[in-house]
Amino acid sequence: MSTETTGENPFLSPSPLPYQLPPFADIREEHYLPAFTLGMIEQLDEVAAIAADPSPATFENTVEALERSGALLRRVSLVFFNQSSSDTTEAIQELEAVISPKLAAHNDTVHLDPALFARLDDLYTRREQLGLDAEALRVLERYHSRFVRAGARLTGAEQDRLRELNAELAAAGTAFEQNLFADTRAAALVLDSADELAGLSADAVAAAAENGRALGHDGKYVISLKNFSNQSELAALADPKVRRRLLDASLARGTDSNGPLAARMAVLRAERAALLGFPSHAAYEVADQTARTTDAVESMLGGLVAPAVANALREAAALAEEAGVDGIEAADWLYYSEQVRRARFDVDASAMRPYLELEAVLRDGVFHAAGLVYGLAFTERPDLLGYHPDARVFEVTDSDGSPLGLYVGDFHARASKRGGAWMNELVTQSRLLDQRPVVVNNLNIAKPPAGEPVLMTWDEVTTLFHEFGHALHGLLSDVRHPLVAGTEVPRDFVEYPSQVNEMWSDWPEVRSNFARHHLTGEPMPADLVTRMKEAENFGEGFRTVEYLAAALLDWSWHTLPAGADPGDPLAFEAAALERHGLKLDAIPPRYRTGYFAHIFAGGYAAGYYGYIWSEVLDADTVEWFKENGRTIRESGEVFRRQLLARGGSVDPMDAFAGFRGRAPEIAPLLARRGLTG
């Protein structure tokens, strides 16, 4: 390696910036591969030293030594994978295709080291005699479980096959993500005339024109696709042909490029699960989640299907009546839903946008709620550079003024960013490593022409509060060990804090503070708020069905037994929806196989059920905030200390019961979703 890429490589030492914010001004693409290469070498040397230590295994010389290992690899990985999703380039994509299987092989080398596992196994056997505190015991148990689940008990030949499976799956996941990125960009709807956008608000039309200019279609209007099936513009576009073109483009993404790849990944995952002693990948995954068993997941999901479909069919009848037709088509569902909301509740979604300006939503809504509930304060730091000009850095301080961490907000769509919304970490909180958290939120809000306000839909407001809930989970983490910091909790629990945070978008004291007309400052009319809440109930059937269809599609792919051939991906998908009673032509799944990045390019394989599993906890927690007799600030402190701050250092269901006083109940969710009839 040259001096250019090693001696001057900013990843080779901890960042000198506040909170160890990565020095983005100094990072160049050519720094990544040398840092990854050296980072893997360094960690393997550290692991070898731990395994070869002649002294008896202790928590400090084995587990905490593992926690300290891989510092360089951790630094470069967090920055690289944030960029690969937020601001990718051809070079980054090429590097990701190279590095993903190398990282999979590296992780296998660590987890399949027999001498290292022998030390962990010894500690695990003696764990009750070690005098560990609760967090340390949890960390030891999690490490032991991670190694066993990674194949540490397999024979040599079995481990060789496991390595092959992991390498192929890593490469396939990267290919899926990159195919989807290209397909989504290529499928953007290009329109020649503003007349074709009739029904959209003036600012949305201007944003489409600006998007066209940014994508090289000067003088035209471009609607870029979001990562889910039903594009939000379908609710407003007046031309049924344009609606159909938009939905068709959305549903067709990834069919050819990713369908066969998804089927192959499902087969490989099933084989890997069998190798590790499980009847399916779903069984392997849920054994390490709060659900524990596939029966528990299937019981919950299956019990929701019939009432959700019945609710959706009632909505469909109302839509058909509004449209004056016998049946409603998928491309028209959102449009006529909006017409019904206007007729029944006098609510026009576009009329809300002037009251939902991004800066006000962020500062007077999201940040205000965090102060109201947790005592936090946010100060923008223009002196600290993010990884892109759109990425803004805020310093976060606690109620006593002490420093807490950094929040990076990257809210706008661009050609180099994948679809959707998410939270990443750039620095993980850990007292062991003396690190405070640095977290990132990404959204995909269309950028208007320069100087124009950024007006949001209510769905985008909810999404921002949701993703900020993930950010809070990272920012408020207060643990010693990075293995259990922040969002390092079971996948079917991780959405819970973020869903809880959505409640503040509709909390009167918060909403009245941010929902003000961007020109006049007038608050959103109270009657509009009331009608909006009534109108939201119309559509719960649709939303629940499209979600359940995606969750059970994921489940169908990942309950395949080893050796099963799923056949044609489209036929498999159709049969799965039919089998679960969810093949409704007018309501496509929220994600179809070809663009289901959550499960084929993310960490949600056999885990998409977790959103509604977590919503059981969320709905119950909202009731607790309303009825426990404490002030909001007092309640927030309890929720923070007993749940958010503890990350994965305690059993998550024990943490829930600790502040709620009992196990979760499903009744609040059923009421919220309109499934109590």
QUITALIN-V114407 format. One record per pair of residues at least 6 apart in sequence whose C-alpha atoms are under 7 Angstrom apart, sorted by the first residue. I is the first residue (numbers start at 1). GAP is how many residues later the second one is. D is the distance in Angstrom with one decimal. If there is no record, write none. Layout:
BEGIN
i->I gap->GAP d->D
i->I gap->GAP d->D
END
This chain:
BEGIN
i->5 gap->25 d->6.9
i->5 gap->26 d->5.6
i->5 gap->29 d->6.4
i->6 gap->28 d->6.8
i->9 gap->22 d->5.9
i->10 gap->16 d->6.6
i->10 gap->17 d->6.4
i->11 gap->24 d->6.4
i->11 gap->61 d->6.6
i->11 gap->64 d->6.7
i->11 gap->65 d->6.2
i->12 gap->23 d->7.0
i->12 gap->60 d->6.3
i->14 gap->6 d->6.6
i->15 gap->6 d->6.4
i->15 gap->7 d->5.8
i->15 gap->8 d->6.4
i->17 gap->6 d->7.0
i->19 gap->386 d->6.4
i->19 gap->417 d->6.0
i->21 gap->417 d->6.8
i->24 gap->361 d->6.6
i->24 gap->362 d->6.3
i->24 gap->363 d->5.5
i->25 gap->360 d->7.0
i->32 gap->44 d->6.8
i->35 gap->41 d->6.5
i->36 gap->37 d->5.9
i->36 gap->40 d->6.6
i->39 gap->31 d->6.4
i->39 gap->33 d->5.0
i->39 gap->34 d->4.2
i->40 gap->33 d->6.2
i->40 gap->66 d->6.9
i->42 gap->28 d->6.7
i->43 gap->26 d->5.7
i->43 gap->27 d->4.5
i->46 gap->23 d->6.2
i->50 gap->11 d->7.0
i->50 gap->12 d->6.1
i->51 gap->64 d->5.3
i->51 gap->65 d->4.5
i->57 gap->62 d->5.7
i->57 gap->66 d->6.8
i->58 gap->65 d->7.0
i->63 gap->77 d->6.7
i->67 gap->415 d->7.0
i->78 gap->347 d->6.7
i->78 gap->348 d->5.4
i->79 gap->347 d->6.1
i->82 gap->342 d->6.7
i->84 gap->8 d->6.3
i->84 gap->9 d->7.0
i->85 gap->332 d->5.8
i->85 gap->333 d->5.6
i->86 gap->330 d->6.7
i->86 gap->331 d->4.5
i->86 gap->332 d->6.4
i->87 gap->329 d->4.7
i->87 gap->330 d->5.1
i->88 gap->328 d->5.1
i->88 gap->329 d->6.5
i->89 gap->327 d->6.7
i->97 gap->74 d->6.4
i->97 gap->77 d->6.1
i->100 gap->70 d->5.7
i->100 gap->71 d->6.2
i->101 gap->66 d->4.8
i->101 gap->69 d->5.3
i->101 gap->70 d->5.6
i->104 gap->62 d->6.2
i->104 gap->63 d->5.7
i->104 gap->66 d->6.5
i->105 gap->58 d->6.6
i->105 gap->62 d->6.3
i->108 gap->55 d->6.5
i->111 gap->36 d->5.3
i->111 gap->39 d->6.3
i->111 gap->41 d->6.4
i->112 gap->39 d->6.6
i->112 gap->40 d->5.0
i->117 gap->35 d->6.9
i->120 gap->24 d->6.3
i->121 gap->23 d->6.7
i->124 gap->16 d->6.8
i->124 gap->17 d->6.8
i->124 gap->20 d->6.9
i->135 gap->514 d->5.1
i->135 gap->515 d->6.8
i->138 gap->511 d->6.0
i->138 gap->512 d->6.7
i->139 gap->344 d->6.9
i->151 gap->8 d->6.6
i->151 gap->125 d->6.5
i->162 gap->110 d->6.6
i->165 gap->103 d->6.5
i->165 gap->107 d->6.8
i->169 gap->96 d->6.3
i->172 gap->89 d->6.9
i->173 gap->427 d->5.8
i->173 gap->428 d->4.7
i->174 gap->427 d->6.5
i->176 gap->82 d->5.8
i->176 gap->424 d->6.8
i->176 gap->425 d->6.2
i->177 gap->420 d->6.6
i->177 gap->424 d->5.5
i->179 gap->75 d->7.0
i->179 gap->78 d->6.5
i->179 gap->79 d->6.9
i->180 gap->74 d->5.9
i->180 gap->415 d->6.2
i->181 gap->237 d->6.1
i->183 gap->70 d->5.8
i->183 gap->71 d->6.3
i->184 gap->41 d->6.2
i->184 gap->69 d->6.4
i->185 gap->39 d->6.9
i->187 gap->62 d->5.7
i->188 gap->34 d->6.6
i->188 gap->35 d->5.8
i->188 gap->36 d->4.5
i->188 gap->37 d->5.7
i->189 gap->33 d->5.5
i->189 gap->34 d->5.1
i->189 gap->35 d->6.4
i->189 gap->57 d->6.3
i->190 gap->30 d->6.8
i->190 gap->31 d->5.8
i->190 gap->32 d->4.6
i->190 gap->33 d->6.7
i->191 gap->29 d->5.9
i->191 gap->30 d->5.1
i->191 gap->31 d->6.2
i->192 gap->28 d->5.0
i->192 gap->29 d->6.3
i->193 gap->27 d->6.6
i->193 gap->28 d->7.0
i->196 gap->43 d->6.8
i->196 gap->46 d->7.0
i->197 gap->8 d->6.8
i->197 gap->40 d->6.0
i->198 gap->39 d->5.9
i->198 gap->40 d->5.6
i->199 gap->37 d->5.0
i->199 gap->38 d->4.9
i->199 gap->39 d->5.2
i->200 gap->36 d->5.5
i->200 gap->37 d->6.0
i->201 gap->149 d->6.2
i->206 gap->242 d->6.3
i->206 gap->243 d->6.8
i->207 gap->239 d->6.1
i->207 gap->240 d->6.0
i->207 gap->241 d->4.4
i->207 gap->242 d->6.5
i->208 gap->13 d->4.9
i->208 gap->14 d->5.0
i->208 gap->15 d->5.9
i->209 gap->11 d->6.1
i->209 gap->12 d->4.5
i->209 gap->13 d->6.5
i->210 gap->238 d->6.3
i->210 gap->239 d->5.8
i->211 gap->11 d->5.8
i->212 gap->6 d->5.9
i->212 gap->8 d->5.6
i->212 gap->9 d->5.1
i->212 gap->10 d->4.8
i->225 gap->6 d->6.9
i->225 gap->25 d->6.6
i->226 gap->193 d->5.4
i->226 gap->194 d->6.3
i->227 gap->192 d->5.0
i->227 gap->193 d->5.4
i->228 gap->362 d->5.7
i->228 gap->363 d->5.6
i->229 gap->21 d->5.8
i->229 gap->22 d->6.0
i->229 gap->361 d->5.2
i->229 gap->362 d->5.7
i->230 gap->17 d->6.5
i->231 gap->16 d->6.9
i->234 gap->9 d->5.7
i->234 gap->97 d->7.0
i->234 gap->100 d->5.8
i->234 gap->101 d->5.8
i->235 gap->99 d->4.5
i->235 gap->100 d->3.9
i->235 gap->103 d->6.0
i->236 gap->99 d->5.8
i->237 gap->6 d->6.3
i->243 gap->88 d->5.7
i->244 gap->87 d->5.2
i->247 gap->84 d->5.9
i->253 gap->341 d->6.2
i->253 gap->342 d->6.3
i->254 gap->340 d->4.1
i->254 gap->341 d->5.7
i->255 gap->339 d->4.9
i->258 gap->336 d->5.0
i->259 gap->310 d->5.6
i->259 gap->334 d->6.4
i->259 gap->335 d->5.1
i->260 gap->309 d->6.5
i->262 gap->338 d->6.5
i->263 gap->303 d->6.6
i->263 gap->306 d->6.3
i->266 gap->291 d->6.0
i->266 gap->292 d->6.2
i->267 gap->295 d->6.9
i->269 gap->12 d->5.8
i->270 gap->10 d->5.4
i->270 gap->11 d->5.2
i->270 gap->290 d->6.3
i->270 gap->291 d->5.7
i->270 gap->292 d->4.7
i->271 gap->291 d->4.8
i->271 gap->292 d->7.0
i->273 gap->6 d->6.7
i->273 gap->7 d->5.6
i->273 gap->8 d->5.2
i->273 gap->11 d->6.0
i->274 gap->6 d->6.6
i->274 gap->288 d->6.2
i->278 gap->6 d->5.6
i->279 gap->282 d->6.0
i->280 gap->278 d->6.6
i->280 gap->279 d->5.1
i->280 gap->280 d->6.0
i->280 gap->281 d->5.2
i->280 gap->282 d->7.0
i->281 gap->277 d->5.3
i->281 gap->278 d->6.2
i->282 gap->12 d->6.9
i->282 gap->273 d->7.0
i->282 gap->276 d->5.2
i->282 gap->277 d->5.4
i->282 gap->324 d->5.1
i->283 gap->10 d->6.6
i->283 gap->11 d->5.8
i->285 gap->321 d->6.6
i->286 gap->6 d->5.0
i->286 gap->7 d->5.8
i->286 gap->8 d->6.6
i->287 gap->6 d->6.0
i->289 gap->201 d->5.1
i->289 gap->202 d->6.6
i->289 gap->203 d->6.2
i->290 gap->200 d->6.6
i->290 gap->202 d->6.6
i->291 gap->6 d->6.5
i->307 gap->368 d->5.7
i->308 gap->233 d->5.3
i->308 gap->236 d->6.1
i->308 gap->237 d->5.9
i->308 gap->367 d->6.4
i->309 gap->232 d->6.6
i->309 gap->236 d->6.3
i->311 gap->230 d->4.7
i->312 gap->229 d->4.0
i->312 gap->230 d->5.2
i->315 gap->224 d->7.0
i->316 gap->12 d->6.6
i->319 gap->9 d->6.8
i->319 gap->17 d->5.7
i->319 gap->18 d->6.3
i->319 gap->21 d->6.9
i->320 gap->6 d->6.0
i->320 gap->7 d->5.5
i->320 gap->8 d->5.5
i->322 gap->14 d->6.9
i->322 gap->18 d->6.7
i->323 gap->13 d->6.8
i->328 gap->258 d->6.6
i->329 gap->257 d->5.1
i->330 gap->255 d->6.7
i->330 gap->256 d->3.9
i->330 gap->257 d->5.8
i->341 gap->6 d->5.7
i->341 gap->194 d->5.7
i->342 gap->6 d->5.7
i->345 gap->186 d->5.5
i->345 gap->190 d->6.1
i->346 gap->185 d->7.0
i->347 gap->181 d->6.9
i->347 gap->184 d->6.3
i->347 gap->185 d->6.2
i->353 gap->102 d->5.5
i->353 gap->103 d->5.5
i->353 gap->104 d->5.7
i->354 gap->101 d->6.2
i->354 gap->163 d->5.4
i->354 gap->164 d->5.9
i->355 gap->160 d->5.0
i->355 gap->161 d->4.6
i->355 gap->162 d->4.1
i->355 gap->163 d->6.0
i->355 gap->169 d->6.1
i->356 gap->99 d->5.6
i->356 gap->100 d->5.4
i->356 gap->159 d->5.6
i->356 gap->160 d->6.9
i->357 gap->96 d->6.7
i->357 gap->97 d->5.6
i->357 gap->98 d->4.5
i->357 gap->99 d->6.1
i->357 gap->161 d->6.2
i->358 gap->96 d->5.5
i->358 gap->97 d->6.1
i->358 gap->98 d->6.5
i->360 gap->154 d->5.4
i->361 gap->153 d->5.3
i->364 gap->149 d->5.8
i->364 gap->150 d->4.9
i->365 gap->140 d->7.0
i->365 gap->145 d->5.8
i->365 gap->146 d->6.7
i->365 gap->148 d->6.5
i->365 gap->149 d->5.1
i->366 gap->99 d->6.1
i->367 gap->11 d->6.8
i->369 gap->135 d->6.4
i->369 gap->141 d->6.2
i->370 gap->6 d->5.7
i->371 gap->6 d->6.0
i->372 gap->261 d->6.2
i->373 gap->259 d->5.7
i->373 gap->260 d->4.7
i->373 gap->263 d->4.8
i->374 gap->259 d->6.3
i->374 gap->262 d->5.5
i->374 gap->263 d->6.1
i->375 gap->23 d->6.2
i->375 gap->24 d->4.5
i->376 gap->20 d->6.7
i->376 gap->21 d->5.7
i->376 gap->22 d->4.8
i->376 gap->23 d->5.5
i->377 gap->19 d->5.7
i->377 gap->20 d->5.3
i->377 gap->21 d->6.6
i->378 gap->16 d->5.9
i->378 gap->17 d->5.6
i->378 gap->18 d->4.8
i->378 gap->19 d->6.6
i->379 gap->15 d->5.2
i->379 gap->16 d->5.2
i->379 gap->17 d->6.7
i->380 gap->13 d->5.9
i->380 gap->14 d->4.1
i->380 gap->15 d->6.2
i->381 gap->12 d->5.5
i->381 gap->13 d->5.4
i->381 gap->14 d->6.5
i->382 gap->11 d->6.8
i->384 gap->9 d->6.4
i->386 gap->6 d->6.2
i->386 gap->7 d->6.5
i->390 gap->20 d->5.7
i->391 gap->17 d->6.2
i->391 gap->18 d->5.5
i->391 gap->19 d->4.4
i->392 gap->16 d->5.4
i->392 gap->17 d->5.2
i->392 gap->18 d->6.5
i->393 gap->13 d->6.8
i->393 gap->14 d->5.9
i->393 gap->15 d->4.5
i->393 gap->16 d->6.6
i->394 gap->12 d->5.6
i->394 gap->13 d->5.1
i->394 gap->14 d->6.2
i->395 gap->10 d->6.2
i->395 gap->11 d->4.7
i->395 gap->12 d->6.4
i->396 gap->7 d->6.4
i->396 gap->8 d->5.5
i->396 gap->9 d->5.3
i->396 gap->10 d->5.6
i->396 gap->11 d->6.8
i->397 gap->6 d->4.6
i->397 gap->7 d->5.0
i->398 gap->6 d->6.0
i->404 gap->32 d->6.6
i->405 gap->31 d->5.5
i->405 gap->32 d->5.0
i->405 gap->33 d->5.7
i->405 gap->70 d->6.4
i->406 gap->31 d->6.5
i->406 gap->32 d->4.7
i->406 gap->33 d->6.4
i->407 gap->31 d->6.0
i->407 gap->32 d->5.2
i->407 gap->33 d->6.0
i->408 gap->31 d->6.1
i->408 gap->32 d->4.6
i->408 gap->33 d->6.3
i->409 gap->31 d->5.9
i->409 gap->32 d->5.1
i->409 gap->33 d->6.5
i->410 gap->31 d->6.0
i->410 gap->32 d->4.9
i->410 gap->33 d->6.5
i->411 gap->31 d->5.5
i->411 gap->32 d->4.5
i->411 gap->33 d->5.9
i->411 gap->34 d->6.0
i->412 gap->31 d->6.0
i->412 gap->32 d->4.8
i->412 gap->33 d->4.6
i->412 gap->34 d->5.9
i->412 gap->35 d->5.9
i->413 gap->30 d->7.0
i->413 gap->31 d->4.0
i->413 gap->32 d->5.3
i->413 gap->33 d->5.4
i->413 gap->34 d->6.8
i->419 gap->25 d->6.6
i->420 gap->23 d->6.4
i->420 gap->24 d->6.3
i->421 gap->21 d->5.3
i->421 gap->22 d->4.4
i->421 gap->23 d->6.6
i->422 gap->19 d->5.9
i->422 gap->20 d->5.3
i->422 gap->21 d->6.9
i->422 gap->45 d->6.0
i->423 gap->17 d->5.4
i->423 gap->18 d->4.6
i->423 gap->19 d->6.3
i->423 gap->44 d->6.2
i->423 gap->47 d->6.3
i->423 gap->48 d->6.4
i->424 gap->15 d->5.8
i->424 gap->16 d->5.0
i->424 gap->17 d->6.6
i->425 gap->13 d->6.0
i->425 gap->14 d->4.4
i->425 gap->15 d->6.0
i->426 gap->12 d->5.3
i->426 gap->13 d->5.8
i->427 gap->10 d->5.2
i->427 gap->11 d->4.8
i->427 gap->12 d->7.0
i->428 gap->7 d->6.7
i->428 gap->8 d->6.8
i->428 gap->9 d->5.0
i->428 gap->10 d->6.8
i->428 gap->54 d->6.5
i->429 gap->6 d->5.1
i->429 gap->7 d->4.6
i->429 gap->8 d->4.5
i->429 gap->48 d->6.5
i->429 gap->53 d->6.6
i->429 gap->56 d->6.2
i->430 gap->6 d->6.6
i->430 gap->49 d->6.0
i->430 gap->50 d->5.0
i->430 gap->51 d->5.5
i->430 gap->52 d->5.3
i->430 gap->55 d->6.9
i->431 gap->48 d->6.4
i->431 gap->49 d->4.3
i->431 gap->50 d->6.8
i->432 gap->48 d->5.1
i->432 gap->49 d->5.9
i->437 gap->37 d->6.6
i->437 gap->38 d->5.6
i->439 gap->32 d->6.1
i->439 gap->35 d->6.8
i->441 gap->26 d->6.4
i->441 gap->27 d->6.8
i->441 gap->30 d->6.9
i->447 gap->7 d->6.8
i->448 gap->6 d->6.4
i->462 gap->40 d->5.9
i->462 gap->43 d->6.5
i->465 gap->36 d->6.0
i->465 gap->37 d->5.2
i->465 gap->40 d->6.6
i->466 gap->32 d->4.7
i->466 gap->33 d->5.7
i->466 gap->35 d->5.9
i->466 gap->36 d->5.2
i->467 gap->31 d->6.1
i->468 gap->30 d->6.9
i->469 gap->28 d->5.7
i->469 gap->29 d->3.8
i->469 gap->32 d->5.1
i->470 gap->27 d->6.6
i->470 gap->28 d->5.0
i->473 gap->13 d->5.2
i->473 gap->14 d->6.0
i->473 gap->24 d->6.9
i->473 gap->171 d->5.4
i->474 gap->12 d->4.2
i->474 gap->13 d->6.1
i->476 gap->168 d->6.2
i->476 gap->169 d->5.2
i->477 gap->8 d->5.9
i->477 gap->9 d->4.8
i->477 gap->167 d->6.3
i->477 gap->168 d->4.1
i->477 gap->169 d->6.1
i->477 gap->170 d->6.1
i->478 gap->167 d->4.9
i->478 gap->168 d->6.1
i->479 gap->6 d->6.0
i->479 gap->167 d->6.3
i->484 gap->163 d->5.8
i->484 gap->164 d->4.4
i->484 gap->165 d->5.2
i->485 gap->162 d->5.1
i->485 gap->163 d->6.3
i->486 gap->161 d->4.4
i->487 gap->7 d->6.1
i->487 gap->160 d->6.1
i->488 gap->159 d->6.3
i->488 gap->160 d->5.5
i->489 gap->158 d->6.4
i->489 gap->159 d->4.7
i->491 gap->116 d->6.6
i->491 gap->119 d->6.6
i->492 gap->115 d->6.5
i->492 gap->118 d->3.9
i->492 gap->119 d->6.9
i->492 gap->121 d->6.5
i->492 gap->122 d->6.2
i->493 gap->117 d->6.8
i->493 gap->121 d->5.6
i->495 gap->116 d->6.0
i->495 gap->119 d->6.0
i->496 gap->118 d->4.7
i->496 gap->119 d->6.4
i->496 gap->121 d->6.6
i->496 gap->122 d->5.7
i->499 gap->116 d->6.8
i->499 gap->119 d->6.1
i->500 gap->118 d->5.1
i->500 gap->122 d->6.8
i->504 gap->6 d->6.4
i->505 gap->6 d->5.9
i->512 gap->11 d->6.5
i->515 gap->8 d->5.9
i->515 gap->9 d->5.6
i->516 gap->6 d->5.3
i->516 gap->7 d->4.2
i->516 gap->8 d->5.5
i->517 gap->6 d->6.3
i->517 gap->7 d->6.8
i->540 gap->133 d->5.8
i->540 gap->134 d->6.6
i->542 gap->45 d->7.0
i->546 gap->41 d->6.2
i->546 gap->42 d->6.2
i->546 gap->43 d->4.5
i->546 gap->44 d->4.9
i->547 gap->42 d->6.5
i->547 gap->43 d->5.6
i->549 gap->28 d->6.5
i->549 gap->33 d->5.9
i->549 gap->40 d->4.9
i->550 gap->39 d->5.0
i->550 gap->40 d->5.6
i->550 gap->41 d->5.6
i->550 gap->42 d->7.0
i->551 gap->57 d->5.3
i->551 gap->58 d->5.2
i->553 gap->20 d->6.7
i->553 gap->23 d->6.3
i->553 gap->24 d->6.8
i->554 gap->45 d->7.0
i->554 gap->51 d->6.8
i->554 gap->52 d->5.8
i->554 gap->54 d->6.8
i->555 gap->51 d->5.4
i->556 gap->20 d->6.2
i->558 gap->48 d->5.7
i->566 gap->6 d->6.2
i->577 gap->6 d->4.8
i->598 gap->6 d->5.3
i->599 gap->6 d->4.0
i->615 gap->54 d->6.8
i->616 gap->49 d->7.0
i->616 gap->50 d->5.5
i->616 gap->53 d->5.5
i->617 gap->47 d->5.9
i->619 gap->49 d->5.4
i->619 gap->50 d->5.3
i->620 gap->44 d->6.5
i->620 gap->45 d->6.5
i->620 gap->48 d->5.7
i->625 gap->10 d->6.5
i->638 gap->21 d->6.9
i->639 gap->20 d->6.8
i->642 gap->13 d->6.2
i->642 gap->16 d->6.9
i->642 gap->17 d->6.4
i->643 gap->12 d->5.6
i->643 gap->13 d->6.9
i->657 gap->6 d->5.4
i->670 gap->6 d->5.6
END
